[in-house]
Amino acid sequence: MRPRVGVWTRRLAVAGLCLLTACTSERTAAPSSDAAASASPAVSRAVITSTPADGAQEVPAEGPVKVTVAQGRLVSVRLADQKGTEVPGKVGPDGVWVPDARLAMSTAYTLDTVAEDQAGLKAAQHVAFATLAPDHTFAAFFTPEDGSTVGVGMPVSLRFSRPITDRAAVEKAISVTADPPVPVAAHWFSSRRLDLRPEKYWAAGTKVTLALRLKDVQGAPGDYGTQSKDVHFTVGRSVVSTVDLEAHTMTVRQDSRVLRTLKVSGGSPEFSTYLGTMVISEKFAVTRMNSQTVGLGDEYDIKDVPHAMRLTASGTFVHGNYWAARDVFGTANTSHGCLGLADVKGGSDSSPAGWFFEQSTVGDVIEVHGRSGDRVPPENGLNGWNLTWDQWRKGSALGGR
């Protein structure tokens, strides 16, 4: 089974999400666990329902956008655009949360909700969507965000609101420059996605500028760009972690210095963890992982997976695991594709998973090595590093400039 789950608001603009996240390898996958080694964890009975659906595009600016919860109560709802600007909202007499204002057009949004049941057990949900662009226009949703600090593996990734047929014209209107200078090349993964990166990871401390000069550029017959803006971000310290699936370890290095070696549990032989280079695209202090999103029926529904960080669009995560026996970590690969680290229910900053979560930022790199398993497809998440430089440049519409 090979689920084809897209991603972006961030699937639309950066790496994105399933409505209910779930660990996956190229085959279907589930949260890392020792199949029958421990009892099923107590999970929240609260059921969150959000509109629009995760991954929705061309959502009208007037919505509807709403959140409800059954068998519980809403604890928090956060609706924000990709700059982090929040849209205020309130819960009405009918128990439905709605925003107070009309949304902006041609904008990527995230909707994060936390609820709890009568026992106080929390459930979380993350939704990403984008609003409609005006007729005869297109917009580029981008990651990373303006003013952000990212890891050394972060590419510039653009998602277009409409398919681009004149790729050369659009690519010519986009540039990425770095200080200190380094050549940067573009690669089209589809008519809606364009990524740009250097040959090797960015150097720590690099200042990067994305220049969008798309205003009045015709991307497809009758569709013209609307943006003329600069986006600036900074590459922070260099954190690159190396996973050895045979030794069941992850060695975390900062600026080539070993910070710590952690015990992990990777994917089982049936559901092997992807091999290759993967980039952290999102971080969640808590998220929900549901087997139904990857075709495994009612096998599991863990609504409070702690310290989860996304590695692929199809659902591979490195995350905390409180339900498996502790002796699994460092000794056996028992998951359905994710990389599991020991944690406690609710998450602990002092656990291995909590420590790694605090050390990590979006754009950090995890390099996975093992004797067997599929190599991660470069378009699955922000993982274009799995193409050679020559392969990458061949994806340019301008002859590998």
C-alpha positions in Angstrom: 0.0 0.0 0.0 1.5 3.3 -1.1 -0.6 6.3 0.1 -0.3 9.4 -2.0 -0.8 12.2 0.6 0.1 15.7 -0.6 1.3 18.5 1.6 1.4 22.2 1.8 -0.1 25.3 2.9 2.6 24.5 3.0 1.5 21.7 0.7 0.2 24.8 -0.8 3.3 26.7 0.2 5.6 24.5 2.2 5.5 21.0 3.4 2.1 20.2 4.4 -0.1 17.8 6.1 -2.7 15.1 6.3 -5.8 16.2 8.2 -5.0 13.7 10.8 -1.3 13.0 10.7 0.0 9.5 10.6 3.4 7.9 10.3 4.0 6.4 6.9 6.8 4.8 4.9 6.4 4.4 1.2 4.0 1.7 2.3 1.2 2.4 4.8 2.4 3.2 8.3 1.5 3.7 11.8 3.1 5.3 14.9 6.2 3.5 16.1 5.2 0.8 18.6 6.1 -2.6 19.8 3.0 -4.3 18.2 1.9 -6.2 21.2 4.4 -5.2 23.8 2.2 -2.7 25.6 -1.5 -2.1 26.0 -3.2 0.6 23.9 -2.7 4.0 25.5 -5.7 5.9 27.0 -6.8 8.4 24.3 -9.0 11.4 24.4 -12.7 10.8 23.4 -12.9 14.4 22.1 -13.5 14.5 18.3 -12.5 17.7 16.5 -14.1 18.6 13.2 -12.7 21.5 11.1 -13.9 23.2 7.9 -12.3 23.5 5.4 -10.6 20.2 5.0 -6.8 19.9 5.3 -5.1 20.6 2.0 -8.1 22.6 0.6 -7.2 25.1 -2.1 -9.2 28.0 -3.6 -11.3 28.4 -0.4 -13.5 31.5 -0.7 -12.3 34.4 1.5 -15.7 34.4 3.3 -15.2 30.8 4.2 -16.9 28.9 5.7 -14.2 28.4 8.4 -15.4 26.7 11.6 -14.3 24.3 14.3 -16.5 22.0 16.4 -15.8 19.3 19.0 -17.9 16.4 20.1 -17.5 14.5 23.4 -15.4 17.3 24.8 -14.6 21.0 24.8 -12.4 23.4 22.9 -9.2 24.4 24.7 -7.7 26.5 22.0 -8.1 27.4 18.3 -5.4 29.3 16.4 -6.0 30.5 12.8 -3.0 32.2 11.3 -1.5 33.1 7.9 2.0 32.1 6.9 3.4 35.2 8.4 2.0 34.1 11.8 -0.6 36.9 11.9 -3.6 35.4 13.8 -7.2 35.8 12.8 -9.3 36.3 16.0 -12.4 34.2 16.5 -14.9 33.1 19.1 -17.1 30.3 20.2 -20.8 31.0 19.6 -23.8 29.7 21.7 -23.9 26.7 19.4 -20.4 25.7 20.5 -18.9 26.4 17.0 -15.7 28.4 16.7 -15.7 30.9 13.8 -13.3 33.7 12.8 -14.3 37.3 13.5 -13.1 38.6 10.1 -13.1 37.7 6.4 -9.9 36.0 5.3 -7.5 37.5 2.8 -7.4 36.2 -0.8 -4.5 34.3 -2.2 -3.2 33.5 1.3 -2.1 30.3 3.0 -3.5 29.6 6.4 -3.1 27.0 9.2 -5.8 26.1 11.7 -4.6 24.4 14.9 -7.0 23.1 17.5 -6.7 21.5 20.9 -9.6 20.0 22.7 -10.1 17.8 25.8 -12.6 15.3 27.0 -14.2 15.0 30.4 -11.2 13.1 31.7 -8.9 15.9 30.7 -7.3 13.9 27.9 -6.3 16.2 25.1 -6.7 15.8 21.3 -5.1 17.9 18.7 -5.7 18.7 15.0 -3.7 20.6 12.4 -5.3 21.8 9.1 -3.6 23.8 6.3 -5.5 25.4 3.4 -5.2 28.4 1.0 -7.8 30.9 -0.1 -8.9 31.6 -3.7 -6.9 33.8 -6.0 -8.9 36.4 -8.0 -9.8 35.3 -11.5 -7.0 35.4 -14.1 -4.3 35.7 -11.5 -1.9 33.4 -9.7 0.1 33.6 -6.5 3.1 31.9 -5.1 2.9 30.5 -1.6 6.4 30.2 -0.2 8.5 28.7 2.5 10.4 29.5 4.6 8.6 32.5 6.0 9.9 36.1 5.9 12.1 36.9 8.8 12.5 33.2 9.9 15.6 31.4 11.1 15.9 27.9 9.6 18.2 24.9 9.5 20.9 24.3 6.9 18.8 21.9 4.8 15.9 24.3 4.2 15.2 24.9 0.5 13.1 27.7 -0.9 9.9 26.0 -1.9 7.1 27.7 -3.9 3.5 26.4 -4.4 1.5 28.2 -7.1 -2.3 28.8 -6.7 -2.8 27.8 -10.3 -0.9 25.4 -12.7 2.0 27.1 -14.5 2.4 26.3 -18.2 5.1 28.9 -19.0 7.6 27.7 -16.5 10.5 29.6 -18.1 8.8 33.0 -17.8 7.9 32.3 -14.1 11.3 30.9 -13.2 13.0 33.9 -14.8 11.0 36.2 -12.5 12.2 34.4 -9.3 15.7 34.6 -7.8 17.4 33.4 -4.7 20.6 35.1 -3.5 22.8 34.3 -0.5 25.3 36.1 1.6 28.0 34.7 1.6 27.3 34.1 -2.2 26.7 30.5 -3.4 25.1 29.3 -6.6 21.4 28.5 -6.3 19.4 26.5 -8.9 15.7 25.8 -9.5 13.9 22.6 -10.0 10.3 22.1 -11.0 8.6 19.1 -9.3 5.2 19.9 -11.0 3.3 22.7 -12.7 2.4 24.0 -9.2 5.7 23.4 -7.3 9.2 25.0 -7.8 12.0 24.5 -5.3 15.4 26.3 -5.2 18.6 25.2 -3.3 22.4 25.3 -3.4 24.5 22.4 -4.3 25.3 21.6 -0.7 23.6 22.5 2.6 23.6 26.2 3.4 26.5 27.4 5.6 25.5 28.4 9.1 24.8 32.1 9.3 23.9 32.6 5.7 21.5 35.4 4.9 19.1 34.4 2.0 16.8 36.6 -0.1 14.0 35.3 -2.2 12.9 38.0 -4.8 9.5 37.5 -6.4 9.0 39.6 -9.5 5.8 37.9 -10.7 3.6 40.9 -11.1 2.2 40.9 -14.7 4.1 37.8 -15.6 1.9 35.4 -17.6 2.2 32.0 -16.0 -0.5 30.3 -18.1 -2.8 31.6 -20.9 -4.9 34.4 -19.3 -3.3 34.0 -15.8 -1.0 36.7 -14.5 1.1 37.0 -11.4 0.4 39.6 -8.7 3.4 39.6 -6.5 6.5 41.8 -6.3 8.2 41.3 -3.0 11.3 40.2 -1.2 11.5 37.5 1.4 14.4 37.3 3.8 15.5 34.5 6.1 18.6 33.4 8.0 20.2 30.0 8.2 21.0 29.3 11.9 23.4 26.9 13.5 24.1 23.6 11.6 22.3 20.6 13.1 22.6 17.4 11.1 21.5 14.1 12.7 22.5 10.6 11.4 20.3 7.6 12.0 21.7 4.1 11.8 18.8 1.7 11.5 20.9 -1.3 12.2 22.4 0.1 15.4 19.0 1.7 16.3 20.7 5.1 17.1 20.5 8.7 16.0 23.7 10.8 16.4 22.9 14.5 16.7 25.7 16.9 15.6 25.9 20.6 15.8 28.6 22.2 13.7 30.1 18.7 13.3 30.3 18.3 17.1 28.4 15.4 18.6 25.8 16.6 21.0 24.2 13.3 21.9 23.5 9.8 20.6 19.9 8.8 21.1 18.3 5.3 21.0 15.6 5.0 18.4 13.1 2.5 17.0 12.7 2.7 13.2 10.4 0.9 10.8 9.9 -2.8 10.8 11.0 -5.0 7.8 7.4 -4.9 6.5 7.1 -1.1 6.9 10.7 0.1 6.5 11.8 3.7 7.3 12.8 5.7 4.3 16.5 5.9 3.6 18.2 9.1 2.5 18.2 12.8 3.5 15.1 14.2 5.1 14.4 17.8 6.2 12.2 18.7 9.2 9.3 20.7 7.7 7.0 21.1 10.6 7.0 20.8 14.4 4.1 19.9 16.7 4.3 19.8 20.5 1.4 17.4 20.2 -0.5 16.0 17.2 -3.0 13.2 16.4 -2.0 10.1 14.4 -4.9 8.1 13.0 -4.7 4.8 11.1 -7.7 5.7 8.9 -5.7 8.4 7.1 -3.4 5.7 5.7 -5.9 2.9 5.1 -5.3 0.8 8.2 -8.9 1.0 9.4 -9.3 1.3 13.2 -6.0 -0.1 14.1 -5.0 2.9 16.1 -6.0 6.5 16.9 -3.5 8.3 19.1 -4.7 11.8 19.7 -1.8 13.1 21.7 1.5 12.0 20.1 4.1 14.3 21.7 7.1 16.0 20.2 6.3 15.2 16.5 8.3 16.6 13.6 7.4 16.0 10.0 9.9 14.5 7.6 7.8 13.7 4.5 4.5 14.9 3.0 3.2 11.3 3.1 3.4 11.2 6.9 6.9 10.1 8.1 7.7 11.7 11.4 10.3 11.6 14.2 8.3 11.7 17.3 8.0 10.9 21.0 6.5 7.5 21.9 5.1 6.8 25.4 3.2 3.6 24.6 6.0 1.2 23.7 8.2 -0.7 26.1 11.3 1.3 26.9 13.6 -1.6 25.9 12.4 -1.3 22.3 14.4 1.9 21.8 18.0 1.1 20.8 17.3 -2.6 20.2 14.6 -3.1 17.7 12.8 -1.5 14.7 9.1 -2.1 15.3 7.3 1.0 13.8 5.4 1.4 10.6 7.9 3.9 9.2 8.4 6.6 11.7 11.5 7.2 13.9 10.4 6.8 17.5 12.1 8.3 20.6 11.3 7.5 24.2 8.9 9.9 25.8 6.1 10.0 28.5 2.4 10.7 28.1 2.0 14.5 27.7 5.6 14.9 26.7 8.6 15.6 28.8 11.3 18.1 28.0 13.8 15.9 29.7 12.9 12.8 27.7 15.0 11.8 24.6 12.2 13.0 22.4 11.7 16.2 24.3 15.4 17.0 24.2 15.6 16.4 20.5 12.5 18.5 19.9 14.0 21.5 21.7 17.3 21.1 19.9 15.6 21.0 16.5 14.3 23.7 14.1 12.5 23.6 10.8 15.1 23.0 8.1 17.3 20.7 10.2 18.5 17.6 8.4 18.2 13.9 9.3 20.2 11.5 7.2 18.9 7.9 7.5 21.1 4.9 6.7 20.3 1.2 6.7 20.7 -2.1 4.8 17.2 -2.2 3.4 14.4 0.1 2.6 13.3 2.5 -0.1 15.0 5.8 -0.7 12.8 8.8 0.0 11.4 10.4 -3.2 12.8 13.9 -3.5 9.4 15.5 -4.0 8.0 13.9 -0.9 8.4 16.8 1.6 11.4 19.1 1.4 13.7 16.4 0.4 15.3 17.5 -2.9 18.7 16.8 -1.4 18.2 13.2 -2.6 18.9 14.4 -6.2 22.5 15.0 -7.3 23.4 18.5 -8.4 23.3 17.6 -12.0 19.9 15.9 -11.6 18.6 19.0 -9.7 19.7 21.5 -12.4 18.1 19.4 -15.1 14.7 20.3 -13.5 15.1 24.0 -14.4 13.1 25.5 -17.2 16.0 27.8 -18.0 18.6 25.1 -18.9 20.1 24.6 -15.4 21.1 28.2 -14.8 
